[in-house]
C-alpha cells in the first residue's frame, strides 16, 4: 500500500478557531515579545509515532486485511481469466454452467477440460505455425486468425486488470482516509481540551510548543480493543 497520507503533512494539522498565532521559535525576549505567550496555544505531534500506533489498532488491522483479501481475490480472478483468455462469450457461459453443476457427466467433464485447455492449445498451435518457413494460404489465414484472437485477449485482460486496479485504489483511499480522519479527530479533541489554537507536525517546530503525541497515542490505545 502507498505511504500513509499524513506522512506528507508538514505544517498545520488542526486550527481550532481563527488564530494569528506565530509559530514557536520567534521569541527572543519573552518579557517583551508577545509571541512567547503564544507558545502555550501551539501544540505539535510526532506523526511517525502516531502512524506506528495506528497500525496496532484493530480498525487498521481489519481495514488492511480487507484490502489484502480484495487484492488476493482480484489476482485470482485475473489468473482465471488468463487461463480462458481465448474463449468466446458463449464458451465462457458454457464453462460456468458446467462448473456450477454438482454432478457432472463424463461428457461434461471432457468438455470442461477442453474449454479450460483451449487457450494453451491455441498458443501452441500459433507457435507451431510461426515456425513454418513457407506457410500455405490456409496456414497464413489461420496465423492471422490466431493473431487477432491474441490481440483481443490481451486487450480484454488489460481492461479487466485496470478495472480491478481502480477498485483497489478506491479501497486503499477508504482505508487511508478513514484512519486520517480518526487521527485528526483525536488531535482536535486533545487540542480543544488544552485550549490550543494550532497543532503542527513536529518536523515544522524549531522551538517551543506542547507535545501532544502521548495524548493522541493514549486515545489510539483505547481503540485497540
N, C-alpha and C positions, 0 to 999 in steps of 0.2 A: 504494500500500500504506500501511497505517497506520504511525504512528511506531514506531520500534524500542522494544520494551518496556523495555529498560534505561534509556532516556532518562527514565523516570519514577521511577527509583530514586534516592532521596536518603537516604543513611544507610548501614546496614551492607550490604556486599556479601558478605563472607566472614568468618565467625568460626571460626578454627581452634581447636578445643577449647573449653573453658569459660574465660571471662576476665571479670574485674571491672574491666578497664582503663578508665580515664576517657578521654573524648575529649580530643584535644590542645587546648590553649588555656586550660586551667585553671591552669597553673603560674604562680605569682607569684614564688616564691623556689625556684629549682631545687635549692638545697642542702638546703632543709628540706621541700620539698613532694615527696612520693613520686610524684605524678602526672607529674613531669618525667621520671622514669625510664621511664614508660610510653610516651613518645613513640617509643622505639626499638622498640616492639612494635606500633605502629599504622602502617598504610600507607594510601595513597589513590590513586585513578586518575582521569584526566580522561576521562569517558565519551564526550564529544563527539569527541575524537581517536580513541578506541578504535572508535567506530562508523564513523568515516570510513575507518579502516584495514580494518575488517570488510568494507566494501563493495568493497574491492580484492581480496579473496581469491577464488580460483577456486570455492570451495564456495558462497560467496554468489552469485556470478555465475550458477552453474549452477542454484541453487535459485530465484533470482528469475526466471531465464529460463523455468524450468518453470512458475512461477506465471503469467508473462505469456503463455506459449503456451496454458495452460489457459484463461485469460480470453479470449483471442482465439478459441479454439475454441468456447467457450460462447456468445460473442457471435454467431458464425457460425451455431451451432445455433438460437439464438433467432430470428435473421433468417430462417432456412429455415422454421422453424415458423410464423412470422408470415405468410410467403408462402402457406402452405397451411392457414391457420387454420380455414377452414370445411369442410375435407374430413372425411368420416366415417372411421371406423377402417378400413372396407373399402376406401375410396378411397385412403387413405394406403398401405395394404398393396399395392394395385394399382400405385400410383405408384412405390414402392420396387422392385417386381418389374420394372417396365419399365426403370427406371434401371439396374438390375443387369445387364441384357442387353447382350451385346456387339454383336449385330446386331439392329437394331430395324426393323420393317417400317414402311411408310408409315402404315398404320392406327394402329400403336402410337405412332408419332411424333406423330400428330394427337391421339391420346388423351392423351399426355403433356402437350402444350400446353394441352389443355382442362382437365386436372386442375391444372396449375400456375397457370393464369389464373382458375380458378373463384372464388377468394376476391375478387379485384379486380372480377370481373364481378358478383358478388353485392352488393358495396359500391355499385357504380354503379347497380344495379337499386334498391337501397334509397334512394339519393339521388334517383333519378327519381321513385319512388313518394312520397317525402316532400314533393316539390314539388307533388303533386296536391292541389288545394284541396278537392275533394269526392270522395274515393276511393269506389269501389264496394265492395260487401260482399266481393267476391273480392279486390280490391286491399287492403282493410283486413286481410283474413286473411293475405295474403302479407306485408304490413308487419309483422304480429305474428310470423310465422314467421322473418323475417329478423332481427327484434329479438332473438328468443330465440337464434338462431344466433350473433349478435354477442356477446351476454352470455356464452354458453357458451365462445366462443373467447377472450374476454378473461380469463375465469376460468382457463381451461386455460393460457394464456400466462403468466399471473401465477404459477400453480403451478410451471410449468417454469422460470421465471426465478428463483423463490425456491429451488428445488432446486439450481440452479447457483450461486446466491449463497452458499448454505450450503456447497457443495463448495469454493468459492473461499475462504471463511472458514477452513475446516479446513486447506486447503493453506497459507494465509497463516500460520496458527498453527504449522504444522510448520516453516515457514521461520524464523520468529522464535524459536520455542522452541529449534530446533536451534542457531542461532547464539548465543543467550543462554547455553545450556548450555556451548557451546565457550568463550565468554569467561570464564564463571565457573570453568571447569576450569583455564584458564590463570592466572586470578587466584589460585586456591587453590594451584597449583603454585609460583608465584612467592612467595606469602606463606609457604608452608612452607619454601622454600629460604632465606628470610631470617629465619626464626623469628618471624614476625609472628603475632599472635593476632587482629588485627582489621584489615579493609580497608574503607574507606568511599569514597563518591563525593567527588570533590574539592570539590563545592559544599557539603558538610557540614563542611569543615575551616576553622577560623578561625585555627589556629596549629599548627605542628609536624607530625609525621608524615613518613613516607617516601613519595616519589612513585614509584609502580610503573609509571606509564604507559609509559615507554620499554621496560621489560622485557616488558610484555604485548604491545606493538606488535611487538617482535622475534619473539615466539612466533607472532603472526599472520602476520608476514612469511614465516616458514618454511612456512606453509601456502598461500602464494600460487602455488606451483609446480604 
